[in-house]
Amino acid sequence: MIGVVGTVYLVGAGPGDPGLITVRGAELLGRAGAVVHDNLSDRALLDLAPASAELHDVARGDGSGHTIGRERIAELLATLGGRHAVVVRLTGGDPFVFGYAGEELLRLRAAGIAWEIVPGVTSAVAAPAAAGIPVTHRRVARAVTFFGDHPDPERGAGGTDWSALASVPGTLVSLMGVGRLAEIAAALVAGGRAASTPAAVVRRGATPRQEVVVGTLGDIAERARERGVRPPAVLVVGEVVALRERIGWFEQRPLFGRAVLVTRPRAQAGGLGERLRELGADVVPAPVFRIVPPADPAPLREAAARLDGFDWVFLTSANGVDALFEVLDAAGRDGRAFGAARIAAIGPGTAAALRRRGVRADLVPRRFVAEGILEAFAGIDLSRARVLVWRAEGARDVLPEGLRAGGAVVAEVQAYRLADEPLDPKVAERIDAGGIDAAIFTSASTVRGLRRALGGERFSRLASRALLAAIGPVTADALRDCGAPVGVEAAEHTVGGVVDALVARLREGEA
């Protein structure tokens, strides 16, 4: 028997939207030493795992099944359980609703592996809900029946008693039957359900690529075939389907179905991605660099140790705030280290990062660029003022040079630098296929980083097909310098501002 040191957690990932994973599931992913996942798990959920976690993909990713058998998956889980305190087996929906959790657990038990179940939101309910179809309604259907139709060699095609199933009152929901949709519909009609009974097929439910086909038992198979619907999908049969016309909501969101490329570093992309998903977008993460400490951290520590010796401290990004407080924390200090020094933040994002640390900025300019800070200081005497500019390596010299021109004695510290991040090949494939509708750039660095990662030809291809959104004028200039058209430039130079500008521009295009 393998020496057991940990526990395998079978975690339901929910129907597709990463925001629908349970709190317990997200917490376990955050502690996982290894994650075993399949094609029914949203890839964004894997970002919740530590960077050091082992990731094991046990699916083809095309909805056709697993590349390795159940026994080998159980063997893998047992092996990982012998190496890690927390192993997460991540599956779509709920592990116990038409899943294989029961089979995998029996094998884990035989191997002496500790395990726990973390239920998930089943797509049997969530997918119809996202399509505007409640599986029950007190005036329409007071019961719901879930069924599968796996072929059973001993009992024939699925072994289902169709007459009994057809006679059950209320709604019928099948997770596994879309591959045999014509046979199922015909069997239900032959069993006694009226051919005129409303029916719907929901594919990729509760995701930005959700597709819904509505018809009746008599024609749903043909309608689904015409639309090219393939598994996995959910079949709903019953009068509740008719409610979709009145309470359908998911597809009404302003960015529904739009594939939006996000170039921010992985650690900073969460808020932007979450906002885009709330608006219905299909978020395509494409982090082109990561934040790393400077090559020589000594100047950073020295400047942080004498913050209270400056009259003004200028912070030019939320990343810089994080870097500063990491240095302060390592030295056993906090926001009191500023002493009497006043603080200028380049924009609301930087100011918010300070507030999270218990510090309030004394000045935030109206324009959230270096020129905006200089404009805000136009009426302030800086002659001989001691100023610290805390910024990224390679940042523009506009701010320190402008402060020196005003008479300030300026010290500069490079708080962090940007290291190139390899681009996921699947992102390049989507760009080549014309599968990106818009791309959001939150700094000039993200523009230059994506162009380096893609190469000039592919970057030009993206620019010719997608709407490019810049967070502000400096980022817009970087796009133009790369020969790319600026489709959107945010009036408010914040993440919220660029998202709002993108939505407004797309609405104009639809008008």
Protein Blocks (a to p, Z undefined) as FASTA:
>chain_A
ZZdfbdcddddebjoiaklpcfklmmmmmmpcbdcddfkbcfklmmmpcfklccddfbeh
lonacfbdfklmmmmmmmmmmmpmbdcdddehjfkgopaklmmmmmmmmnopacdddddd
dfklmmmmmnopafbdfklogcdcddddddcfknoghiaafklmmmpgcjdddfklmmmm
mmmmmmmmmnopafklccdddehihiakbccddddfklmmmmmmmnopacdddddedjkl
mmmmmmgcklmpmkgoiacddfbdfklmmmmmmmmmmnopacddddfbdcdddfblmlmm
mmmmmmmmpfbdcdfbfklmmmmmmmmmmnopafklnmmaccddfbfklmmmmmmnopac
fbdcfblcfklmmmmmmmpcfehiacdddddehiafklmmmmmmnopacddddfbdcddd
dddfklmmmmmnopafbdcdfbfklmmmmmmmnommlmmmmmmmmccddfbfklmmmmmm
nopacfbdcfblcfklmmmmmmmmmmmmmZZ
